[in-house]
């Protein structure tokens, strides 16, 4: 695989991971907002 393709693939993967993390964080915030629980406790439960 040429180095250019590898770097492009890495960028894609990191972008997907970032999006997943963002949506994961948003879902935690949504749940904490509806249940009136601080996000930190929810985060600790999910670990």
C-alpha distances in whole Angstrom, upper triangle without the diagonal:
4,6,8,7,7,10,11,11,13,15,16,16,19,20,21,22,24,26,26,28,30,31,32,34,36,37,38,40,42,43,44,46,48,49,50,48,46,42,42,44,42,39,40,41,38,36
4,5,5,7,9,10,11,13,15,16,17,19,20,21,23,25,26,27,29,31,32,33,35,37,38,39,41,42,44,45,47,48,50,51,49,47,43,43,45,43,40,42,43,39,38
4,5,5,6,9,10,11,12,14,15,17,18,20,21,22,24,26,27,29,30,31,33,35,36,37,39,41,42,43,45,47,48,49,47,45,41,41,43,41,38,39,41,37,36
4,5,5,6,9,10,11,12,14,16,17,19,20,21,23,24,26,27,29,30,32,33,35,36,38,39,41,42,43,45,47,47,46,44,40,40,42,40,37,39,41,37,36
4,6,5,6,9,10,10,12,14,15,16,18,20,21,22,24,26,27,28,30,32,33,35,36,37,39,41,42,43,45,46,44,42,39,39,41,39,36,38,39,35,34
4,5,5,6,9,10,10,12,14,15,16,18,20,21,22,24,26,27,28,30,31,33,34,36,37,39,40,42,43,44,42,40,37,36,39,36,33,35,36,33,32
4,5,5,6,9,10,11,12,14,15,16,18,20,21,22,24,25,27,28,30,31,33,34,36,37,39,41,42,42,41,39,35,35,37,35,32,34,35,32,31
4,5,5,6,9,10,11,12,14,15,17,18,20,21,23,24,26,27,29,30,32,33,35,36,37,39,41,41,40,38,34,35,37,35,32,34,35,32,31
4,5,5,6,9,10,11,12,14,15,16,18,20,21,22,24,26,27,29,30,31,33,35,36,38,39,40,38,37,33,33,35,33,30,32,33,29,29
4,5,5,6,8,10,10,12,14,15,16,18,20,21,22,24,26,27,28,30,31,33,34,36,37,38,36,34,30,30,33,31,27,29,31,27,26
4,5,5,6,9,10,10,12,14,15,16,18,20,21,22,24,26,27,28,30,31,33,35,36,37,35,33,29,30,32,30,27,29,31,27,27
4,6,5,6,9,10,11,12,14,15,17,18,20,21,23,24,26,27,29,30,31,33,35,35,34,32,29,29,32,29,26,29,30,26,26
4,5,5,6,9,10,10,12,14,15,16,18,20,21,22,24,26,27,28,30,32,33,34,32,31,27,27,29,27,24,26,27,23,23
4,5,5,6,9,10,10,12,14,15,16,18,20,21,22,24,26,27,28,30,31,32,30,28,24,25,27,25,22,24,26,22,21
4,5,5,6,9,10,10,12,14,15,16,18,20,21,22,24,26,27,29,30,31,29,28,24,25,27,25,22,25,26,23,23
4,5,5,6,9,10,11,12,14,15,16,18,20,21,23,24,25,27,28,30,28,27,23,24,26,23,21,24,24,21,21
4,5,5,6,9,10,10,12,14,15,16,18,20,21,22,24,26,27,28,26,24,21,21,23,21,18,20,21,18,18
4,5,5,6,9,10,10,12,14,15,16,18,20,21,22,24,26,26,25,23,19,20,22,20,17,20,21,18,18
4,5,5,6,8,10,10,12,14,15,16,18,20,21,23,24,25,24,23,19,20,22,20,18,21,22,18,19
4,5,5,6,8,10,11,12,14,15,17,18,20,21,22,24,22,21,17,19,20,17,15,18,19,15,16
4,6,5,6,9,10,11,12,14,15,16,18,20,21,22,20,18,15,15,17,15,12,16,17,13,14
4,5,5,6,9,10,11,12,14,15,16,18,20,20,19,18,14,16,18,16,14,17,18,15,16
4,5,5,6,9,10,10,12,14,15,16,18,19,18,18,14,16,18,15,14,17,18,15,16
4,5,5,6,9,10,11,12,14,16,17,18,16,15,12,13,15,12,10,14,14,11,13
4,5,5,6,9,10,11,12,14,15,16,14,13,9,11,13,11,9,13,14,11,13
4,5,5,6,9,10,10,12,14,15,14,13,10,13,15,12,12,15,16,14,16
4,5,5,6,9,10,11,12,14,13,13,10,13,14,11,11,14,14,12,15
4,5,5,6,8,10,11,12,10,10,7,9,10,7,7,11,11,9,12
4,6,5,6,9,10,10,9,8,6,10,11,9,10,13,13,13,15
4,5,5,6,9,10,10,11,9,13,13,11,12,16,15,14,17
4,5,5,6,8,8,10,8,12,11,8,11,14,12,12,16
4,6,5,5,5,6,5,9,9,7,10,12,12,12,15
4,6,5,7,8,8,12,12,11,13,16,16,16,19
4,6,8,10,11,14,14,12,15,17,16,17,20
4,5,9,10,13,12,10,14,15,14,15,19
4,7,9,12,11,11,14,16,15,17,19
4,6,8,7,7,10,12,12,13,16
4,6,6,7,9,11,11,13,15
4,6,5,6,9,10,11,13
4,5,5,6,9,10,11
4,5,5,6,9,10
4,5,5,6,9
4,5,5,7
4,5,5
4,6
4
